[in-house]
Amino acid sequence: MQTSTTDLIEQTLTRHEEISPGVFVIGFLRQHDFKPGQAIKLGIDAENPPRIYSICSGNQDDELCVLFNVKEDGFLTPRLAALQVGDSVFASAPYGTFIGTDDPAWWIATGTGIAPFRSMLRSGQGKHKQLVHGVRHLNQFYFEDELRAGLGSNYHCCCSAESADGIHSGRVTAFLEAQDSLSKDWKYYICGQATMAVETRDLLISKGIPFGNIITEIYF
């Protein structure tokens, strides 16, 4: 999604790490407080339109980090991937309404949509949470060790194209469909691409979850 460049401030990268083929975590020193789940606008310079990325670091971490995968035909992500620590990026202050709380909730993500939930976990919101992460390939369970350490048996991995011990075969929607009971009092946070978000929302509604308890963040 394109957005304005007028509110961007130059930042120096302190982190640039490829955590899976074509998938990167980059970050700079945190200068703003933020609420777990919020996002920033991020650009390569002050002239070209930035894109929006969820923050994947905790709200007390020294660095503010984002997670992205390279889109080969895109403008921004190949350039971000080519940067190094010490290079500059342009970023906005954190903002957004996809905000985690301490209340019981399901966190439902696909792909890089795991980013805001990692932020919520690192910010101390992991109690009374169930996390479902769906991917196509086994090397796409980003932050897997950290999430498993923080959530234990409440961390559920779903893989649609490969299989392994301890991994649910199939899509996130299949995993949720198989759940005998989903509490109508809990919140359900969904983060991922539009098709997945809509399908998951409709499934939850069909299982009796009130529309007002479903909070969605769509990735483009």
Rosetta silent file (secondary structure, phi, psi, omega in degrees, C-alpha in Angstrom):
SEQUENCE: MQTSTTDLIEQTLTRHEEISPGVFVIGFLRQHDFKPGQAIKLGIDAENPPRIYSICSGNQDDELCVLFNVKEDGFLTPRLAALQVGDSVFASAPYGTFIGTDDPAWWIATGTGIAPFRSMLRSGQGKHKQLVHGVRHLNQFYFEDELRAGLGSNYHCCCSAESADGIHSGRVTAFLEAQDSLSKDWKYYICGQATMAVETRDLLISKGIPFGNIITEIYF
SCORE:     score description
SCORE:     0.000 S_00000001
   1 L     0.000  131.784  179.686    0.000    0.000    0.000 S_00000001
   2 L   -86.840  152.678 -179.695    1.349    3.426   -0.964 S_00000001
   3 L  -156.580  178.098 -172.504    1.231    6.357    1.407 S_00000001
   4 L   -70.750  150.728  176.458    2.621    9.841    1.986 S_00000001
   5 L   -98.749   -1.894 -169.573    6.337   10.611    2.372 S_00000001
   6 L   -71.915  -19.773 -176.105    5.828   13.851    4.292 S_00000001
   7 L  -108.681   22.057 -177.853    5.990   12.315    7.788 S_00000001
   8 L   -95.701  142.843  179.674    9.082   10.164    7.321 S_00000001
   9 E  -121.555  137.754 -179.820   12.297   10.622    9.300 S_00000001
  10 E   -67.302  134.211  179.770   15.698    9.282    8.277 S_00000001
  11 E  -131.257  151.064  179.004   16.896    6.378   10.422 S_00000001
  12 E  -101.926  125.794 -178.562   20.148    4.387   10.478 S_00000001
  13 E   -65.805  129.914  172.993   19.846    0.619   10.276 S_00000001
  14 E  -109.765   -8.824  179.113   21.232   -1.247   13.288 S_00000001
  15 E  -143.014  134.716  174.235   19.888   -4.637   12.181 S_00000001
  16 E  -153.273  102.131 -167.990   19.690   -6.286    8.766 S_00000001
  17 E  -136.193  127.271  173.044   19.247  -10.053    8.916 S_00000001
  18 E   -88.591  110.299 -173.427   18.003  -12.623    6.409 S_00000001
  19 E   -95.568  -12.154  176.033   16.126  -15.113    8.605 S_00000001
  20 E  -159.538  158.505 -177.634   14.852  -17.327    5.774 S_00000001
  21 L   -53.404  117.445  179.221   15.497  -17.277    2.021 S_00000001
  22 L    76.718   10.630 -178.718   14.227  -13.910    0.797 S_00000001
  23 E  -124.565  129.220 -170.490   12.823  -12.939    4.211 S_00000001
  24 E  -128.899  148.825  164.321   14.443  -10.208    6.286 S_00000001
  25 E  -112.920  123.777  174.581   14.257   -8.504    9.664 S_00000001
  26 E  -125.927  153.617 -177.805   15.571   -4.947    9.633 S_00000001
  27 E  -160.823  167.119  177.428   15.576   -2.405   12.406 S_00000001
  28 E  -143.354  168.292 -176.889   16.836    0.841   13.852 S_00000001
  29 E   -61.689  130.673 -177.791   17.026    2.318   17.332 S_00000001
  30 L   -70.022  127.746  179.682   13.541    2.833   18.760 S_00000001
  31 L  -116.095   -5.872 -177.052   12.690    6.499   19.257 S_00000001
  32 L  -131.132  147.320  165.682    8.952    6.225   19.941 S_00000001
  33 L   -72.686  152.756  175.341    6.710    4.354   22.305 S_00000001
  34 L  -152.494  164.176  177.204    4.182    2.148   20.525 S_00000001
  35 L   -98.635  134.346 -178.086    1.413   -0.318   21.232 S_00000001
  36 L   -55.136  129.962 -176.522    2.052   -3.952   20.246 S_00000001
  37 L   108.686  -15.427 -178.863    0.435   -4.633   16.888 S_00000001
  38 L   -75.243  173.186 -173.600    1.017   -1.184   15.426 S_00000001
  39 E  -130.528  171.836  171.150    2.845   -0.473   12.161 S_00000001
  40 E  -132.552  157.746  166.877    5.155    2.067   10.535 S_00000001
  41 E   -87.916  135.001 -174.916    5.510    3.527    7.071 S_00000001
  42 E  -135.578  132.454  179.753    8.927    2.602    5.699 S_00000001
  43 E  -139.205  167.926 -178.802   10.738    3.853    2.615 S_00000001
  44 L   -89.005  -20.689  177.774   14.125    3.798    0.933 S_00000001
  45 L  -157.508 -176.403 -175.955   14.247    7.581    0.518 S_00000001
  46 L   -92.718    0.543 -176.602   12.109   10.658    1.050 S_00000001
  47 L  -102.377  -43.097 -176.351   10.855   10.884   -2.539 S_00000001
  48 L   -84.957  147.234 -177.083    9.363    7.507   -3.417 S_00000001
  49 L   -58.569  135.621  175.853    6.163    6.282   -1.723 S_00000001
  50 L   -80.529  175.757  172.312    6.763    4.152    1.399 S_00000001
  51 E  -122.192  166.882 -177.306    4.944    0.958    2.317 S_00000001
  52 E  -102.732  130.932  179.654    3.331   -0.072    5.581 S_00000001
  53 E  -132.802  134.775  174.022    4.928   -2.791    7.755 S_00000001
  54 E   -67.613  143.427  174.895    3.845   -4.189   11.109 S_00000001
  55 E   -74.503  134.408  179.678    6.380   -3.839   13.897 S_00000001
  56 L  -110.871    0.517  178.547    7.749   -7.234   14.965 S_00000001
  57 L   -96.478  164.995  178.570    9.807   -6.134   17.986 S_00000001
  58 L   -77.396  158.785 -175.290    8.617   -5.682   21.555 S_00000001
  59 L   -77.401   -1.515  172.419    7.575   -2.288   22.871 S_00000001
  60 L  -113.282    0.221  178.420   10.473   -2.294   25.362 S_00000001
  61 L   -67.954  150.801  178.899   13.138   -3.497   22.912 S_00000001
  62 L   -67.893  -32.163 -178.658   15.944   -1.082   22.094 S_00000001
  63 E  -103.627  149.658  169.911   15.361   -1.567   18.364 S_00000001
  64 E  -104.128  118.097 -172.100   12.223   -1.108   16.315 S_00000001
  65 E  -121.670  152.297  172.852   12.146   -3.929   13.759 S_00000001
  66 E  -129.243  159.180  179.211    9.988   -5.012   10.846 S_00000001
  67 E  -116.474  134.953  176.025    9.700   -8.281    8.918 S_00000001
  68 E  -150.089  155.101  171.776    9.319   -8.470    5.141 S_00000001
  69 E  -110.955  146.604 -175.276    9.679  -10.864    2.249 S_00000001
  70 L   -75.918  126.607  171.383   11.218   -9.781   -1.045 S_00000001
  71 L  -100.817  110.114 -170.419    8.805   -9.275   -3.926 S_00000001
  72 L   -58.664  -32.760 -179.692   11.005   -9.634   -6.990 S_00000001
  73 L   -94.688    8.122 -179.621    8.799   -7.395   -9.134 S_00000001
  74 L   -86.726  165.652  177.143    8.335   -4.827   -6.370 S_00000001
  75 L   -84.495  -46.719 -166.539   10.013   -1.463   -6.011 S_00000001
  76 H   -87.116  -49.162 -169.853   10.829   -1.349   -2.311 S_00000001
  77 H   -62.839  -37.529  175.488   11.584   -4.790   -0.905 S_00000001
  78 H   -62.126  -33.166  178.919   14.477   -5.659   -3.270 S_00000001
  79 H   -73.337  -39.542  175.747   16.105   -2.355   -2.314 S_00000001
  80 H   -63.183  -38.754 -179.373   15.551   -2.912    1.402 S_00000001
  81 H   -65.513  -27.156 -176.950   17.065   -6.393    1.072 S_00000001
  82 L   -84.858   -6.267 -179.003   20.196   -4.942   -0.531 S_00000001
  83 L   -74.528  170.694  176.541   20.913   -2.557    2.358 S_00000001
  84 L  -134.169  162.862  172.808   23.447   -3.108    5.133 S_00000001
  85 L   -55.406  133.855 -176.510   23.767   -2.068    8.759 S_00000001
  86 L   101.273  -18.857  175.717   24.704    1.612    8.759 S_00000001
  87 L   -76.868  167.827 -176.637   22.601    2.469    5.707 S_00000001
  88 E  -103.231  146.725  166.124   19.618    4.793    5.932 S_00000001
  89 E  -131.302  170.276  178.673   15.897    4.178    5.676 S_00000001
  90 E  -122.000  126.154 -172.292   13.005    6.587    6.154 S_00000001
  91 E  -136.152  149.880  174.783   10.314    5.704    8.685 S_00000001
  92 L   -88.913  173.771  167.680    7.216    7.214   10.254 S_00000001
  93 L   -70.607  153.804  177.914    6.209    7.129   13.889 S_00000001
  94 L   -63.370  148.325  179.148    4.249    3.987   14.863 S_00000001
  95 E  -159.908  174.479  175.120    0.496    4.105   14.361 S_00000001
  96 L   120.027  163.825 -174.395   -2.556    1.906   13.787 S_00000001
  97 L  -114.846    3.236  176.032   -5.498    0.277   15.560 S_00000001
  98 L   -84.184   82.319 -165.693   -4.558   -3.429   15.329 S_00000001
  99 L  -119.282  127.682  178.470   -3.543   -3.403   18.981 S_00000001
 100 L   -76.557  159.373  176.549   -3.020   -6.341   21.303 S_00000001
 101 L  -136.984 -179.881  176.987   -4.250   -6.514   24.893 S_00000001
 102 L   -84.909   -3.571 -177.213   -3.864   -8.791   27.906 S_00000001
 103 L   -71.254  154.202  177.064   -7.331  -10.277   27.321 S_00000001
 104 L   -57.748  138.621 -176.137   -7.729  -13.901   26.157 S_00000001
 105 E  -161.304  156.155  165.140   -7.443  -14.124   22.374 S_00000001
 106 E   -98.121  132.819  172.308   -6.634  -16.212   19.338 S_00000001
 107 E  -106.780  122.208 -173.648   -3.860  -14.848   17.153 S_00000001
 108 E  -125.180  120.300 -173.767   -4.231  -16.099   13.575 S_00000001
 109 E  -139.122  154.646  165.464   -1.552  -15.399   10.963 S_00000001
 110 E  -128.119  146.315  175.189   -0.198  -16.519    7.634 S_00000001
 111 H    54.806 -134.595 -179.304    3.305  -15.831    6.297 S_00000001
 112 H   -72.677   -2.722  173.334    4.825  -12.544    7.427 S_00000001
 113 H   -64.337   -4.538  175.083    1.528  -11.761    9.131 S_00000001
 114 H   -70.090  -17.663 -171.551    3.174  -13.295   12.195 S_00000001
 115 H   -53.116  -53.447 -176.462    4.989   -9.967   12.771 S_00000001
 116 H   -65.765  -27.332 -179.718    2.476   -8.153   15.030 S_00000001
 117 H   -75.571  -32.479  172.401    1.936  -11.268   17.140 S_00000001
 118 H   -63.863  -39.466  176.765    5.645  -11.612   17.778 S_00000001
 119 H   -61.366  -44.100  179.433    5.537   -7.973   18.924 S_00000001
 120 H   -62.403  -43.434  179.137    2.625   -8.731   21.239 S_00000001
 121 H   -63.456  -46.086 -178.949    4.414  -11.760   22.708 S_00000001
 122 H   -67.159  -18.586  179.247    7.670   -9.845   23.221 S_00000001
 123 L   -93.725    9.419  173.342    5.644   -7.082   24.908 S_00000001
 124 L    89.237   18.912 -176.771    4.345   -9.472   27.569 S_00000001
 125 L  -103.741   22.689 -174.567    0.908  -10.253   26.152 S_00000001
 126 L   -79.483  -11.784 -177.772    1.353  -14.009   25.707 S_00000001
 127 L   -71.389  137.650  179.553   -0.843  -15.116   28.623 S_00000001
 128 L    59.066   43.320  177.488   -4.187  -16.685   27.639 S_00000001
 129 E  -124.629  145.510  169.678   -3.331  -16.651   23.931 S_00000001
 130 E  -118.673  125.239 -179.375   -3.591  -19.276   21.207 S_00000001
 131 E  -112.852  126.534  174.866   -1.413  -18.614   18.143 S_00000001
 132 E  -117.231  123.761  179.972   -2.051  -20.267   14.777 S_00000001
 133 E  -122.798  120.776  179.585    0.518  -19.664   12.024 S_00000001
 134 E  -109.111  135.178  179.258   -0.079  -20.956    8.525 S_00000001
 135 E  -142.758  170.138  175.678    2.584  -21.205    5.798 S_00000001
 136 L   -87.692  -37.992 -173.382    3.232  -23.136    2.580 S_00000001
 137 L  -125.553  153.184 -172.981    6.741  -24.391    3.397 S_00000001
 138 H   -64.609  -25.573 -179.693    8.439  -25.480    6.607 S_00000001
 139 H   -82.597   10.166 -179.360   11.165  -22.807    6.404 S_00000001
 140 H  -105.956   10.296  174.455    8.508  -20.082    6.653 S_00000001
 141 L   -83.842   76.003 -175.840    7.724  -20.480   10.359 S_00000001
 142 L   -63.910  138.217  179.844    9.489  -17.227   11.217 S_00000001
 143 L    64.055   24.789 -173.088   10.529  -16.815   14.898 S_00000001
 144 H   -55.784  -48.540 -176.988    9.442  -20.429   15.497 S_00000001
 145 H   -61.627  -43.025 -179.057   11.809  -21.153   18.393 S_00000001
 146 H   -66.257  -42.676 -179.362   10.923  -17.931   20.190 S_00000001
 147 H   -67.037  -40.032  179.473    7.184  -18.400   19.715 S_00000001
 148 H   -67.393  -38.472  178.211    7.299  -22.009   20.855 S_00000001
 149 H   -65.083  -36.306 -176.743    9.334  -21.061   23.928 S_00000001
 150 H   -82.298  -28.202 -172.523    6.868  -18.320   24.821 S_00000001
 151 H  -117.762  -15.698  178.376    3.599  -20.110   24.098 S_00000001
 152 H    58.247 -129.464 -177.007    4.343  -23.830   24.386 S_00000001
 153 H   -71.280   -5.784  176.693    1.385  -25.989   23.364 S_00000001
 154 H   -87.321    5.308  176.620   -0.633  -22.857   22.556 S_00000001
 155 E  -105.882  118.112 -173.650    1.488  -22.341   19.422 S_00000001
 156 E  -119.049  120.851 -179.117    0.016  -24.176   16.437 S_00000001
 157 E  -102.567  130.742  178.573    1.884  -24.510   13.116 S_00000001
 158 E  -122.985  128.618 -178.794   -0.030  -25.298    9.906 S_00000001
 159 E  -128.107  127.539 -173.510    1.759  -26.113    6.651 S_00000001
 160 L   -92.271  -18.714 -173.691   -0.092  -26.617    3.372 S_00000001
 161 L  -116.189  -14.396 -179.957    2.699  -27.914    1.089 S_00000001
 162 L  -137.654  166.329 -179.909    5.008  -29.975    3.331 S_00000001
 163 L  -132.067  153.571  177.695    4.673  -32.197    6.373 S_00000001
 164 L  -164.357  160.039  178.047    6.673  -32.815    9.528 S_00000001
 165 L   -59.644  136.478  177.302    6.183  -34.127   13.054 S_00000001
 166 L    80.737    2.351 -179.505    4.302  -31.679   15.232 S_00000001
 167 L  -111.754  132.268  177.595    3.030  -29.669   12.263 S_00000001
 168 E   -76.914  127.455  179.166   -0.642  -29.601   11.295 S_00000001
 169 E   -79.189  133.023  177.820   -1.097  -30.484    7.619 S_00000001
 170 L   110.580 -174.873 -174.332   -3.249  -28.032    5.683 S_00000001
 171 L   -86.110  166.206  177.416   -4.334  -24.444    5.903 S_00000001
 172 H   -56.690  -41.548 -177.924   -5.192  -22.315    8.930 S_00000001
 173 H   -62.600  -36.626  177.438   -8.880  -22.484    8.043 S_00000001
 174 H   -65.091  -40.469  178.378   -8.805  -26.293    8.161 S_00000001
 175 H   -62.155  -45.443 -178.326   -7.213  -26.185   11.620 S_00000001
 176 H   -68.586  -37.650  178.478   -9.849  -23.756   12.905 S_00000001
 177 H   -60.453  -32.701 -176.946  -12.687  -25.700   11.293 S_00000001
 178 L   -79.664   -9.214 -179.463  -11.555  -28.778   13.225 S_00000001
 179 L   -73.683  125.495 -177.234  -11.754  -27.035   16.604 S_00000001
 180 L   -67.220  -34.314 -175.918  -14.744  -28.375   18.544 S_00000001
 181 L  -145.233  125.982  172.913  -15.235  -25.224   20.553 S_00000001
 182 L  -118.912  124.313 -175.079  -14.129  -21.637   20.079 S_00000001
 183 L   -63.286  129.934  178.101  -15.029  -19.271   22.900 S_00000001
 184 L   -75.107  -11.980 -178.577  -17.477  -16.559   21.850 S_00000001
 185 L   -92.010  -14.690 -179.416  -16.040  -14.307   24.574 S_00000001
 186 L   -81.512  160.578  171.170  -12.473  -14.276   23.261 S_00000001
 187 E   -90.279  151.204 -179.723  -11.052  -11.871   20.692 S_00000001
 188 E  -127.758  108.385 -179.704   -9.827  -13.202   17.336 S_00000001
 189 E   -96.764  128.953 -179.295   -6.984  -11.314   15.672 S_00000001
 190 E  -121.785  129.224  177.793   -6.331  -12.126   11.999 S_00000001
 191 E  -137.329  120.990  179.010   -3.277  -10.914   10.090 S_00000001
 192 E   168.288 -164.196 -179.087   -2.450  -11.879    6.517 S_00000001
 193 E   -70.821  161.703 -170.144   -3.494  -11.419    2.917 S_00000001
 194 H   -58.860  -45.695 -177.297   -7.033  -10.356    2.063 S_00000001
 195 H   -60.616  -45.847  178.616   -8.334  -13.715    0.833 S_00000001
 196 H   -62.162  -43.090 -177.191   -7.105  -15.518    3.932 S_00000001
 197 H   -63.148  -42.711 -179.547   -8.476  -12.824    6.235 S_00000001
 198 H   -67.815  -45.093 -179.816  -11.935  -12.905    4.666 S_00000001
 199 H   -61.479  -41.826 -179.847  -12.108  -16.713    4.613 S_00000001
 200 H   -68.301  -42.291  177.159  -11.016  -16.910    8.248 S_00000001
 201 H   -58.798  -47.619 -178.441  -13.451  -14.201    9.334 S_00000001
 202 H   -63.566  -38.211  177.654  -16.343  -15.945    7.586 S_00000001
 203 H   -63.052  -45.992  179.718  -15.369  -19.277    9.144 S_00000001
 204 H   -60.998  -42.440  178.572  -15.267  -17.778   12.623 S_00000001
 205 H   -62.365  -40.190  179.302  -18.667  -16.167   12.134 S_00000001
 206 H   -64.801  -22.945  178.501  -20.080  -19.503   10.947 S_00000001
 207 L   -94.393   10.812  172.860  -18.833  -21.036   14.207 S_00000001
 208 L    94.193    7.339  179.076  -20.702  -18.443   16.253 S_00000001
 209 L   -76.463  127.825  178.973  -17.976  -15.863   16.934 S_00000001
 210 L   -62.190  140.245 -179.615  -19.503  -12.361   17.128 S_00000001
 211 H   -54.587  -37.968 -177.605  -18.358  -10.058   14.329 S_00000001
 212 H   -67.667  -13.838  178.949  -17.292   -7.463   16.910 S_00000001
 213 H   -94.961    5.408 -178.498  -14.778   -9.902   18.420 S_00000001
 214 E  -109.188  119.988 -177.757  -12.878  -10.300   15.123 S_00000001
 215 E  -117.324  127.008 -170.784  -10.049   -7.809   14.492 S_00000001
 216 E  -123.899  138.786  171.972   -8.350   -7.921   11.104 S_00000001
 217 E  -125.053  116.143 -175.489   -5.117   -6.539    9.634 S_00000001
 218 E   -98.032  132.054  175.137   -4.807   -7.116    5.879 S_00000001
 219 E   -98.294  139.618 -179.672   -1.433   -7.358    4.150 S_00000001
 220 L  -105.708    0.000    0.000   -1.091   -6.281    0.516 S_00000001
